[in-house]
Amino acid sequence: MSDALKHECGIALVRLLKPLEYYKEKYGSAFYGVNKMYLMMEKQHNRGQDGAGFASIKLDTKPGERYISRVRSIAQQPIQDIFSQINARVNSEMSQHPEYKDSVELQKKNIPYIGELLLGHVRYGTFGKNSVESVHPFLRQNNWMHRNLIVAGNFNMTNVNELFNNLVDIGQHPKEKADTITVMEKIGHFLDDAVSKIYKDLKKEGYSKIECSPLIAERLKLSKILKRAAKNWDGGYAMAGLLGHGDSFVLRDPAGIRPAYYYKDDEVVVVASERPVIQTVFNVPFEDVKELDPGHAIITKKSGDTQIKKILEPLERKACSFERIYFSRGSDAEIYEERKKLGKLLMPKVLKAIDNDTKNTVFSYIPNTAETSFFGMIDTVEEHLNHKKTKAILKGQRELSAEKVEEILSERP
């Protein structure tokens, strides 16, 4: 997104840890990852309906074979639009080549969007231009596999001008002064530098040029690249990225302003902006989905090795209040309890404002996402009334008639 937009978006990353044949045999389709990505994006459509994008990477392809696919849309229903495009392309290839149907190898070689590494993004723009060029994921292309970079994020950088000037100072000529481009080029600069250094070292060690490529993938330290790139980032972000050879990452800002959750088993590594998305799409319990700590990145190497690395020193936690109060789905247990407590904490001020006259007060809520806080508010006013009723009954002792007791007990919000 451009720096003229307010970033409250959703990200989804899926890394398949098994060969595609495994998912075909177990789940009936080599498009298991694509199908899961559709569900993850659809379940985050509350986070953005102005645009959507999807990118995939195929691992271990041969030179001359396409291994990166990307599709973006700003249609009225962008998620449905991009997956309609994907399905149309897949169905067309399948109908023209019946031999692909039972061959995962041919599907992977010839059909776009299928892959082991997938990244999705839903976009929410409150103002600014709304063009498909503004939609994530962004792609930085290079003929060297390791230097291809795909980036998508839920973020807002407050020092875009400074970051832009840093790129200019090192001799670059960015094509836009947008935060996404600036961040991507910042990562790309240090990625290029790391690849060049490793290549030179390998040549000194006696490896041939063609032997260097897989060894660069092994030796590349994504955590070091992110530390150098993110050192001067200022803002809230959950930044996701894919490298052409198969490494991936999601980095969260050190103040925990933007959310990020992850899940890993022996089949997949999954990251999303909201916990319930992972719970429902992959049918896993609450406690198995972890929150990515502020200042940390979840990094998965091409080999499948996954680690949580501290990239930046965590700061005082400042989770986005808009996110917690309004933006996220209330089906997250923590979000639900937090919103309910907010209503409880609000009630004493409400009672003071109405001079405790609950009998002549109507309680309601707006918008729909305030419903949970409303429940907390009503719980508190009921507690207040129960206390008031108890005092009235005890004060009357044995002098109260049955009718008077019923009248006292009948008061409700």
C-alpha positions as CSV (number, residue, x, y, z in Angstrom):
1,M,0.0,0.0,0.0
2,S,1.1,3.6,-0.5
3,D,2.0,5.8,2.3
4,A,-1.2,7.8,1.7
5,L,-3.2,4.9,3.1
6,K,-4.0,3.8,6.6
7,H,-2.8,0.2,7.0
8,E,-5.2,-2.1,8.8
9,C,-4.8,-5.2,6.7
10,G,-4.6,-8.9,7.0
11,I,-1.8,-11.3,6.1
12,A,-1.8,-15.0,5.6
13,L,1.3,-17.2,5.0
14,V,1.3,-21.0,4.4
15,R,4.5,-23.1,4.0
16,L,3.9,-26.7,3.1
17,L,6.6,-28.9,4.7
18,K,5.9,-32.0,2.7
19,P,6.1,-32.8,-1.0
20,L,2.9,-31.9,-2.9
21,E,2.3,-35.6,-3.5
22,Y,1.8,-36.0,0.2
23,Y,-1.2,-33.6,0.2
24,K,-2.6,-35.2,-2.9
25,E,-2.5,-38.6,-1.2
26,K,-3.8,-37.5,2.2
27,Y,-6.2,-34.7,1.3
28,G,-7.1,-35.5,-2.3
29,S,-5.5,-32.5,-4.0
30,A,-2.1,-31.1,-4.7
31,F,-3.8,-27.7,-4.4
32,Y,-4.2,-28.2,-0.6
33,G,-2.2,-25.0,0.1
34,V,-4.1,-22.9,-2.4
35,N,-7.4,-24.1,-0.9
36,K,-6.2,-23.3,2.6
37,M,-5.1,-19.9,1.6
38,Y,-8.5,-19.1,0.1
39,L,-10.1,-20.0,3.5
40,M,-7.6,-18.0,5.4
41,M,-8.1,-14.9,3.3
42,E,-11.9,-15.3,3.3
43,K,-11.9,-15.5,7.1
44,Q,-10.0,-12.3,7.2
45,H,-12.1,-10.3,4.8
46,N,-13.2,-8.2,7.8
47,R,-9.6,-6.8,7.7
48,G,-9.8,-5.5,4.2
49,Q,-12.3,-5.4,1.3
50,D,-10.6,-2.8,-0.9
51,G,-8.2,-5.2,-2.5
52,A,-6.6,-8.7,-2.2
53,G,-3.5,-10.4,-3.5
54,F,-1.9,-13.8,-3.6
55,A,1.5,-15.1,-4.5
56,S,3.1,-18.5,-4.6
57,I,6.5,-20.0,-5.0
58,K,7.4,-23.5,-6.3
59,L,10.5,-25.1,-4.7
60,D,13.2,-27.0,-6.6
61,T,12.2,-26.0,-10.1
62,K,14.6,-26.3,-13.0
63,P,16.0,-23.3,-14.9
64,G,13.5,-22.1,-17.5
65,E,10.5,-23.1,-15.4
66,R,8.3,-20.4,-13.9
67,Y,8.3,-20.7,-10.1
68,I,6.7,-17.4,-9.0
69,S,3.0,-16.6,-9.5
70,R,1.1,-13.6,-8.4
71,V,-2.4,-12.2,-8.8
72,R,-4.0,-9.1,-7.4
73,S,-7.4,-7.5,-7.6
74,I,-9.4,-4.4,-6.6
75,A,-12.7,-5.8,-7.8
76,Q,-15.8,-5.3,-5.7
77,Q,-15.2,-8.8,-4.1
78,P,-11.4,-9.0,-4.5
79,I,-10.9,-12.3,-2.7
80,Q,-13.4,-14.1,-4.9
81,D,-12.1,-12.4,-7.9
82,I,-8.5,-13.5,-7.5
83,F,-9.4,-17.1,-6.7
84,S,-11.9,-17.1,-9.7
85,Q,-8.9,-16.1,-11.8
86,I,-6.8,-18.9,-10.3
87,N,-9.5,-21.5,-10.7
88,A,-10.1,-20.4,-14.3
89,R,-6.4,-20.8,-15.2
90,V,-6.1,-24.1,-13.4
91,N,-9.2,-25.5,-15.0
92,S,-8.1,-24.3,-18.4
93,E,-4.8,-26.1,-18.1
94,M,-6.4,-29.3,-16.8
95,S,-9.0,-29.4,-19.6
96,Q,-6.3,-28.8,-22.3
97,H,-4.0,-31.4,-20.8
98,P,-5.9,-34.4,-19.3
99,E,-2.5,-36.0,-18.6
100,Y,-2.0,-33.5,-15.7
101,K,-4.9,-34.9,-13.7
102,D,-3.1,-37.8,-12.0
103,S,0.4,-36.4,-12.1
104,V,1.4,-34.0,-9.4
105,E,4.8,-33.6,-11.1
106,L,3.2,-32.3,-14.3
107,Q,0.8,-30.1,-12.3
108,K,3.6,-28.4,-10.4
109,K,5.7,-28.0,-13.6
110,N,3.0,-26.6,-15.8
111,I,0.2,-25.0,-13.7
112,P,0.6,-21.6,-12.0
113,Y,-0.2,-20.9,-8.4
114,I,0.4,-24.4,-7.2
115,G,3.4,-24.3,-4.8
116,E,4.8,-25.1,-1.4
117,L,5.1,-21.4,-0.3
118,L,2.0,-19.1,-0.4
119,L,1.3,-15.6,0.7
120,G,-2.0,-13.7,0.8
121,H,-3.0,-10.2,1.7
122,V,-6.3,-8.3,2.2
123,R,-6.2,-4.6,2.0
124,Y,-8.1,-1.9,3.9
125,G,-7.6,1.7,2.7
126,T,-9.3,4.5,4.4
127,F,-8.2,7.1,1.9
128,G,-5.8,7.6,-1.0
129,K,-5.5,6.0,-4.4
130,N,-7.1,2.6,-5.0
131,S,-5.2,1.0,-7.9
132,V,-4.1,-2.6,-8.4
133,E,-0.5,-1.4,-8.2
134,S,-1.2,-0.4,-4.6
135,V,-2.2,-4.0,-3.6
136,H,0.1,-6.4,-1.9
137,P,2.0,-8.7,-2.3
138,F,4.8,-6.6,-4.0
139,L,7.4,-8.4,-6.1
140,R,11.1,-7.5,-6.5
141,Q,12.4,-9.6,-9.4
142,N,15.9,-10.8,-10.2
143,N,17.5,-13.5,-12.4
144,W,19.2,-14.8,-9.3
145,M,16.6,-17.0,-7.5
146,H,17.8,-15.9,-4.0
147,R,17.3,-12.2,-4.8
148,N,13.7,-12.5,-5.7
149,L,11.6,-11.0,-2.9
150,I,7.9,-10.9,-2.3
151,V,6.6,-8.7,0.5
152,A,3.2,-8.1,2.0
153,G,2.3,-6.5,5.3
154,N,-0.1,-5.0,7.8
155,F,1.8,-1.9,8.7
156,N,2.3,1.8,8.8
157,M,5.8,3.3,8.8
158,T,6.0,6.8,10.4
159,N,9.5,7.6,9.0
160,V,9.0,6.8,5.3
161,N,10.9,9.9,4.2
162,E,13.9,8.9,6.3
163,L,13.9,5.4,4.9
164,F,13.5,6.7,1.4
165,N,16.4,9.1,1.8
166,N,18.6,6.3,3.1
167,L,18.0,4.4,-0.1
168,V,18.9,7.5,-2.2
169,D,22.0,8.1,-0.1
170,I,23.4,4.6,-1.0
171,G,22.8,5.4,-4.7
172,Q,19.5,3.7,-5.4
173,H,16.7,5.3,-7.4
174,P,13.4,4.1,-6.0
175,K,10.5,4.2,-8.4
176,E,8.0,5.4,-5.8
177,K,8.1,7.1,-2.4
178,A,5.7,4.6,-0.9
179,D,6.3,2.8,2.3
180,T,5.8,-0.7,0.9
181,I,8.3,-0.1,-1.9
182,T,10.7,1.6,0.5
183,V,10.6,-1.3,3.0
184,M,10.9,-3.9,0.2
185,E,13.9,-2.2,-1.3
186,K,15.5,-1.8,2.1
187,I,15.2,-5.6,2.7
188,G,16.3,-6.2,-0.9
189,H,19.4,-4.0,-0.5
190,F,20.7,-6.1,2.4
191,L,19.6,-9.3,0.7
192,D,21.6,-8.5,-2.4
193,D,24.6,-7.6,-0.2
194,A,24.4,-10.9,1.7
195,V,24.0,-13.0,-1.5
196,S,27.0,-11.2,-3.1
197,K,29.2,-11.9,0.0
198,I,28.3,-15.5,0.2
199,Y,28.9,-16.0,-3.5
200,K,32.4,-14.5,-3.2
201,D,33.2,-16.6,-0.2
202,L,32.1,-19.8,-2.1
203,K,34.1,-18.9,-5.1
204,K,37.2,-18.5,-2.8
205,E,36.4,-21.9,-1.4
206,G,36.7,-23.4,-4.9
207,Y,33.0,-24.0,-5.8
208,S,31.9,-23.5,-9.4
209,K,29.3,-20.9,-10.3
210,I,26.6,-23.5,-10.7
211,E,27.4,-25.2,-7.4
212,C,27.1,-21.9,-5.5
213,S,23.3,-21.5,-6.0
214,P,22.1,-24.2,-3.5
215,L,24.9,-23.4,-1.1
216,I,23.8,-19.7,-1.0
217,A,20.3,-20.9,0.0
218,E,21.8,-22.9,2.8
219,R,24.1,-20.2,4.1
220,L,21.8,-17.2,3.8
221,K,21.0,-15.8,7.3
222,L,17.6,-14.2,7.0
223,S,17.7,-13.1,10.6
224,K,20.9,-11.0,10.0
225,I,19.3,-9.4,6.9
226,L,16.2,-8.5,8.8
227,K,18.2,-7.0,11.7
228,R,20.1,-4.7,9.2
229,A,17.0,-3.8,7.2
230,A,14.6,-3.2,10.1
231,K,17.1,-1.3,12.3
232,N,15.6,2.1,11.6
233,W,12.0,1.1,10.9
234,D,9.6,3.2,13.0
235,G,6.0,2.2,13.2
236,G,3.6,-0.7,13.7
237,Y,4.1,-3.7,11.4
238,A,3.6,-7.4,10.7
239,M,5.8,-7.8,7.7
240,A,5.7,-11.0,5.7
241,G,8.2,-12.0,3.0
242,L,9.2,-14.8,0.6
243,L,12.5,-15.3,-1.1
244,G,12.6,-16.9,-4.5
245,H,14.6,-20.0,-3.4
246,G,12.1,-20.8,-0.6
247,D,12.9,-19.0,2.6
248,S,10.1,-17.1,4.3
249,F,9.6,-14.8,7.3
250,V,7.1,-12.7,9.2
251,L,8.5,-9.9,11.4
252,R,6.5,-8.1,14.1
253,D,7.2,-4.6,15.3
254,P,9.0,-4.4,18.7
255,A,6.0,-2.6,20.4
256,G,3.5,-5.3,19.3
257,I,1.3,-2.7,17.6
258,R,0.3,-5.0,14.8
259,P,-0.8,-8.6,15.5
260,A,0.6,-11.9,14.2
261,Y,-0.1,-15.5,15.2
262,Y,1.5,-18.7,14.0
263,Y,1.1,-22.5,14.1
264,K,3.4,-25.3,13.1
265,D,3.2,-29.1,12.9
266,D,4.9,-31.6,10.7
267,E,2.8,-30.6,7.6
268,V,2.6,-26.8,7.7
269,V,3.9,-23.6,9.0
270,V,1.1,-21.0,9.1
271,V,1.0,-17.3,10.0
272,A,-2.0,-15.0,10.1
273,S,-3.1,-11.7,11.5
274,E,-5.8,-13.3,13.7
275,R,-5.7,-16.5,15.8
276,P,-9.3,-17.8,15.0
277,V,-8.4,-17.9,11.3
278,I,-5.7,-20.5,12.0
279,Q,-7.8,-22.4,14.5
280,T,-10.8,-22.8,12.2
281,V,-9.0,-23.4,8.9
282,F,-6.6,-26.0,10.3
283,N,-8.9,-27.3,13.0
284,V,-6.5,-26.7,15.9
285,P,-7.2,-25.7,19.5
286,F,-6.6,-22.2,20.9
287,E,-3.5,-23.2,22.9
288,D,-1.7,-24.5,19.8
289,V,-1.8,-21.2,18.0
290,K,1.0,-18.9,19.4
291,E,1.3,-15.1,19.3
292,L,4.5,-14.0,17.7
293,D,6.4,-12.0,20.3
294,P,7.1,-8.3,19.5
295,G,10.4,-7.7,17.8
296,H,10.6,-11.3,16.8
297,A,10.4,-13.1,13.4
298,I,9.3,-16.5,12.5
299,I,11.7,-17.7,9.8
300,T,11.4,-20.9,7.8
301,K,14.3,-22.0,5.7
302,K,13.9,-23.7,2.3
303,S,14.8,-26.9,4.2
304,G,11.7,-26.5,6.4
305,D,13.7,-25.7,9.5
306,T,11.6,-23.1,11.4
307,Q,12.8,-20.8,14.2
308,I,11.6,-17.8,16.2
309,K,14.4,-15.2,16.2
310,K,14.7,-12.0,18.1
311,I,15.3,-9.3,15.5
312,L,14.7,-6.1,17.4
313,E,14.7,-5.4,21.2
314,P,11.1,-5.5,22.4
315,L,9.7,-2.2,23.6
316,E,6.9,-1.3,26.0
317,R,3.8,-3.1,24.6
318,K,1.5,-0.8,22.7
319,A,-1.0,-3.1,20.9
320,C,-3.2,-1.1,18.5
321,S,-6.4,-0.1,20.4
322,F,-8.4,0.1,17.2
323,E,-7.3,-3.5,16.5
324,R,-8.4,-4.9,19.9
325,I,-11.6,-2.9,20.3
326,Y,-13.0,-2.9,16.8
327,F,-11.0,-4.5,14.0
328,S,-10.3,-8.1,14.9
329,R,-13.0,-10.8,15.0
330,G,-14.6,-11.2,18.4
331,S,-14.3,-15.0,18.0
332,D,-10.8,-14.8,19.4
333,A,-11.0,-15.8,23.1
334,E,-8.6,-13.1,24.2
335,I,-10.2,-10.4,22.1
336,Y,-13.7,-11.4,23.5
337,E,-12.6,-11.2,27.1
338,E,-10.8,-7.9,26.5
339,R,-13.8,-6.3,24.9
340,K,-16.1,-7.6,27.6
341,K,-13.8,-6.2,30.3
342,L,-13.9,-2.9,28.5
343,G,-17.6,-2.7,28.9
344,K,-17.3,-3.6,32.6
345,L,-14.8,-0.8,33.2
346,L,-17.0,1.7,31.3
347,M,-20.1,1.0,33.4
348,P,-19.2,3.0,36.6
349,K,-18.9,6.1,34.5
350,V,-22.2,5.4,32.8
351,L,-24.0,4.9,36.1
352,K,-22.5,8.2,37.3
353,A,-23.6,10.0,34.2
354,I,-27.2,8.8,34.6
355,D,-27.2,9.4,38.4
356,N,-27.8,5.6,38.9
357,D,-31.3,5.9,37.3
358,T,-31.3,2.6,35.5
359,K,-35.1,2.4,35.6
360,N,-35.4,5.2,33.1
361,T,-32.4,4.3,31.0
362,V,-32.2,2.3,27.8
363,F,-28.9,0.4,27.2
364,S,-27.9,-0.5,23.7
365,Y,-24.8,-0.7,21.5
366,I,-23.5,0.3,18.1
367,P,-21.8,-0.9,15.9
368,N,-22.1,-4.7,15.9
369,T,-18.6,-5.2,17.1
370,A,-19.5,-3.4,20.3
371,E,-21.8,-6.3,21.3
372,T,-19.2,-8.0,23.4
373,S,-18.5,-4.8,25.4
374,F,-22.3,-4.4,25.8
375,F,-22.5,-7.8,27.5
376,G,-19.7,-6.8,29.9
377,M,-21.6,-3.5,30.6
378,I,-24.9,-5.3,31.3
379,D,-23.1,-7.8,33.6
380,T,-21.8,-4.9,35.6
381,V,-25.1,-3.0,35.8
382,E,-26.8,-6.3,36.9
383,E,-24.2,-6.6,39.7
384,H,-25.0,-3.0,40.7
385,L,-28.7,-3.7,40.8
386,N,-28.3,-6.9,42.8
387,H,-26.2,-5.0,45.3
388,K,-28.9,-2.3,45.4
389,K,-31.7,-4.9,45.8
390,T,-29.8,-6.7,48.6
391,K,-29.4,-3.5,50.5
392,A,-33.1,-2.6,50.1
393,I,-34.2,-6.1,51.3
394,L,-31.9,-6.1,54.3
395,K,-33.0,-2.6,55.3
396,G,-36.6,-3.6,55.3
397,Q,-35.9,-6.7,57.4
398,R,-39.3,-8.4,58.2
399,E,-41.4,-5.4,57.3
400,L,-41.4,-6.0,53.6
401,S,-44.5,-7.5,52.0
402,A,-44.2,-10.1,49.2
403,E,-45.4,-7.5,46.7
404,K,-42.7,-5.1,47.8
405,V,-40.0,-7.7,47.5
406,E,-41.2,-8.6,44.0
407,E,-41.1,-4.9,43.1
408,I,-37.5,-4.6,44.3
409,L,-36.4,-7.8,42.5
410,S,-38.1,-6.7,39.2
411,E,-35.7,-3.9,38.5
412,R,-33.5,-4.8,35.5
413,P,-31.4,-2.9,33.0
